Amino acid sequence: MNQITVRGIPPELEKRIRRKAKTTGKSLNKVMLELIGGSTDPGKRDKKPAGASLAELAGGWSEKEAREFEESLRGFEEIDEATWR
């Protein structure tokens, strides 16, 4: 197995890594491999659909709510010819 030495880790980052290892019951090496692997492998990153962050911020509708809203608008889709004369 190859080895890489990482120097200059800020103290706060080291604390967080050690805390994660302790709370998960994993070795420092395992935690570091997971962190590095997850940040360098695009397939392992959390993929969110476009606009997901806006939906989280602004909120979104369930399928039922969207359907009910669409149904409530149906009456507005009809054109009153007398209004447009």
N, C-alpha and C positions, 0 to 999 in steps of 0.2 A: 504494500500500500504506500502511496505517496503521502508526503507530509507538507504542510504549508504552515509557516509561522506568521502570525498576525501581531504586529507591534502597534503601540500607540492607541490601544482601546481606551476611550474615555472612562473614567471611574464609574460614572452613572450607568453607562452601557454595560460595563462588566457586572455591576450589581444586578441589573435586570436579567442578564443572561444567567447568572448564577441562581437568581431567584426562580427563574423559569425551570432550570434544571432540578432544583430542589423540590418545587411544587409538583412537577410532573413525574418525579422519581427517575429522571433520565440523567445520563452522564453529560458533562459539559460538551464532550465531543459530539454526542448524538444531537444535542440541542443546536450546536453550531452547524452541523451538517444539514439539519432540517431548515434552519434559518437561511443558510447560504443556498441550499438547493431550491427552496421555495421562491427565493428572490431572483434566481437565475434561470429557472425553467418556466417559460411562459405557459406551459400546459398545466402547471400546478397552481398558478395564480387564480385568485377568485375572479371569475369573469362575470361582469354584470352587463345586462343589455344596455344599449344606448339610452340615455335619459333616466337611468335608474336612480342616479343621485338626485335628480330633480324630483322624481316621484317620492323619494324618501324625505326630501325637504318639504315639498308642498303637499304631500299626501296623494293618495290615489283611491280609485274606486274598485270595489269588488266587481266580479262579473254580474252579480245580481243588481248592484247599484247602477252600473252602467246600463244594463238592460231596462231597468225602471226609468232611468232618465231618458233613454231613447224613446220609450213608449210614451212618456209624458210630452214629448215634442211632436208626436205624430200629427196632432191637430194643426200645428203651425205649417206643416208641409203642403197643405191644401191652399190653393190660390183662390181668393175671392175675386172673380172676374169683375164684379160691380165696383170694387174698390179701385180698379185700374182703368176705368173708363174716363 
